Amino acid sequence: MRAKGPQMAVTEPVPYAIAPSISVSSERLDETFYFRQITRGNLVLGGCGHEPVDLDKRRAYVRPKHTLRQLTQMTRVVPALGHLQIIRVWSGIEGYMEDDRPVMGPSARVPGLYYAFGFSGAGFQLGPGVGDVMAELIHTGATTTPIEAFHIARFSRRAETTAA
Ligand SMILES: Cc1cc2nc3c(=O)[nH]c(=O)nc-3n(C[C@H](O)[C@H](O)[C@H](O)COP(=O)(O)OP(=O)(O)OC[C@H]3O[C@@H](n4cnc5c(N)ncnc54)[C@H](O)[C@@H]3O)c2cc1C
């Protein structure tokens, strides 16, 4: 698992008009961008990749260049929002897997140990479903949700394939 710092920004409030979350995907990480408007009117922006973090100091730092990249993308996607003032920025430390998928399920080696980590930028939205599945799995020893794709053993299988 790699530690990275996603960076966020919030604008001044403007009249509420955009209900859905809007997200732009691209092969280029610096163009991958999302935003949503909260009912109080502020727009919350994220995306355009990640910044390094300092694990010894347990700090993620906001880079002004990153905020400028996000503003550039917002202006490109919705030019009418390009004049908005940023009023706050923040970052945090997060765990990413190399395939951007979480690890969920029993340990491949230690009986009774279960994993749910590496949410790779999506832990808030996945949390309720993950909690439900993990509770079922730990309580009954099985789950009706297909989670094989998230098993920890995918990394040892990949290492074996690469070595062969
Ligand atoms: C700026 C930012 C914006 C984000 N935006 C979104 C979003 O819009 N939507 C979304 O779905 N996700 C978002 N995320 C991702 C989401 O926050 C994470 O995916 C989620 O918090 C991961 O949950 P977790 O429980 O796996 O890990 P964490 O929330 O990191 O929790 C791990 C916990 O373990 C504790 N811990 C660590 N080591 C030890 C130890 N040795 N002993 C005891 N405790 C320990 C830590 O203190 C921490 O409390 C965002 C993250 C950041 C940083």
The ligand as a Gaussian input file, in Angstrom:
#p B3LYP/6-31G(d) Opt

LIG

0 1
 C       -8.433000      14.866000       1.357000
 C       -9.184000      13.565000       1.192000
 C      -10.382000      13.566000       0.514000
 C      -11.101000      12.370000       0.369000
 N      -12.297000      12.394000      -0.285000
 C      -13.017000      11.266000      -0.421000
 C      -14.286000      11.283000      -1.073000
 O      -14.782000      12.326000      -1.518000
 N      -14.958000      10.116000      -1.195000
 C      -14.452000       8.943000      -0.714000
 O      -15.104000       7.908000      -0.850000
 N      -13.259000       8.892000      -0.080000
 C      -12.534000      10.033000       0.072000
 N      -11.333000      10.001000       0.713000
 C      -10.812000       8.693000       1.094000
 C      -11.246000       8.213000       2.457000
 O      -10.963000       9.187000       3.443000
 C      -10.428000       6.942000       2.779000
 O      -10.536000       6.018000       1.682000
 C      -10.937000       6.289000       4.040000
 O      -10.815000       7.176000       5.136000
 C      -10.137000       5.019000       4.313000
 O      -10.636000       4.430000       5.498000
 P       -9.787000       3.408000       6.327000
 O      -10.597000       3.107000       7.541000
 O       -9.365000       2.277000       5.438000
 O       -8.441000       4.173000       6.692000
 P       -8.239000       5.478000       7.591000
 O       -9.432000       6.378000       7.531000
 O       -6.896000       6.007000       7.188000
 O       -8.185000       4.884000       9.067000
 C       -7.083000       4.152000       9.534000
 C       -7.035000       4.375000      11.028000
 O       -6.043000       3.506000      11.589000
 C       -5.312000       4.249000      12.545000
 N       -4.009000       3.590000      12.685000
 C       -2.959000       3.607000      11.823000
 N       -1.950000       2.878000      12.293000
 C       -2.364000       2.362000      13.474000
 C       -1.762000       1.519000      14.436000
 N       -0.522000       1.026000      14.261000
 N       -2.475000       1.198000      15.540000
 C       -3.739000       1.671000      15.715000
 N       -4.363000       2.480000      14.814000
 C       -3.679000       2.822000      13.722000
 C       -5.224000       5.653000      11.968000
 O       -4.945000       6.603000      12.975000
 C       -6.643000       5.813000      11.401000
 O       -7.551000       6.303000      12.366000
 C      -10.591000      11.166000       0.891000
 C       -9.369000      11.192000       1.583000
 C       -8.668000      12.370000       1.723000
 C       -7.357000      12.352000       2.471000

